[in-house]
């Protein structure tokens, strides 16, 4: 595919917007400042103790008690600032894949869901501002999450069971995208950021975004937009046909703000069109491949009342409504249509300093109806209702911190024409943190988490063409239960930050898709598809992950950092065999340099061979991806600019994603480079 005139016009418009907003904001500002509030790169002093990266102090909004990443007893990572800019990608999974213990599923560049410690799909919650994304990405691996990582202020990754906060769909973890579409604090004047980037080498296309925030001490307003046009990419072995992506997203939001808190509304639209490279068609013969066209509208009311009972205590609430639809096209002919309408509400109250205890209680409720119409309607129309109550408590005594939590849910799934199933998942958590001295901290977590089966696991019965299988559900599935223990060790000094975690997770009634050995004949393509049955069995997950950043030098040559990370997970069934599609182990390193507005880095990540596979699953060869980044940052009045270039797969390696159903047919892009401009005002 080549850029259409419309695509080129939109790209030119985005560039013009990025260039024109800055002087407008500069004229609107009351006083010039060399540090625009939208540019977080000025937030930390890079001398002495300030050289410790500021990310450890970022507030994790997904935590009920306003924790920062370094005070949580639970394992968590936050992507923000420079690191987030370097990792932004078309999919959420690819954006967070640099976090230890986190990789991405892959169904082409348009689809990538986070895989946390070997778990994905309905075990990993994808959140936007603390509410579920309410798409259908858990139903099939070719369905993309309806979130836009290019708009994120920060992305929070909660590893391990997060069921206490977000219900049974977070038994493996949660990824929360914080986009600021509903402002929570007063905005002084006008601020924002814009970016446009172009791809070259084995990738071709562009991505552009802009956001603007404005207001005063009583009213705050927000607007944002993203446009992405990525053409079919090349691999070291040739063109990956039908791998295009075309995305449009935008939102408007506003809040009433004050010392008392805030209350606000937002409305957003997410549109996405992308190809399925597993079914590329034959353009030379006039046969276009299978592609998907998605549309989601989301409306949200959110607010907080601060210092209600005493300082630091308050109430937060959020209500969201989502209307989702996507159509799977076979060539130019509409095929299966997937629709979902969902509502969600959440309220949290925090209490602090009652005889040394802090705590929070809350309630959450959701309702949704999922329907598939067409040839690939392998899941019947299903309505799901869920309600849950939860609470957490914390006590700090000297250098010891104790965290307790509990949650109980009621989940009911009702298929059209079938018997409803009800489940009552219960989750409990005990966590402790010991500050051994000023540098060392030890953490321990004990979790019991339960998950209710989802509609595709319970009620599917039909050909699932995206995965080239006939899937059969099991309406008699029981709750999935996991007992996990985790130990973590953290070290932080002026010259080094490091953390390592090891965990063991024992599942009872683990739900997985197993090959039966039988086949079903697909008449349309005259092809036999394997019959796969959703089944249960006990399973064990154990893993190790860690990272360390060494601050090598701070001198006239610049600031030099070396980051190293690694992760591995092993997942086996108690009755013998391996859990399918488990992410392979990795080792990576990155050398970073910064001086006088210049930043540069060179890194490599080794993804090892995965040969511990399930029955009828093929192994995947290992590969090493080398990347590089260079940025020139400069300030002009109250506006900051960045010119940047990002290179990937510099050695042009053959790379396949083991967690993907398409790994034998689809490769990652070859040697590529992206270059562009960012502006903060």
GIHU-V837806 format. One record per helix or strand. SS is the DSSP state (h for helix, s for strand). FROM is the first residue (numbers start at 0). TO is the last residue. If there is no record, write none. Layout:
ss: [SS SS]
from: [FROM FROM]
to: [TO TO]
This chain:
ss: [h h h h s s s h h s s s h s s h s h h s s s s s s s s h s h s s s s s s s s s s h s h s s s s s s s s s s s s s]
from: [4 39 47 53 58 67 75 80 91 101 113 118 120 123 130 148 153 162 167 172 188 204 218 233 237 244 260 276 280 282 286 289 313 332 356 381 399 420 425 439 454 460 464 468 479 495 526 557 577 585 597 609 619 622 638 671]
to: [27 41 50 56 58 67 79 86 94 103 115 118 122 127 131 150 158 165 169 177 200 214 229 234 238 257 274 278 281 284 287 305 329 353 372 396 414 422 434 450 458 463 466 471 491 521 554 572 577 594 606 609 619 635 647 679]
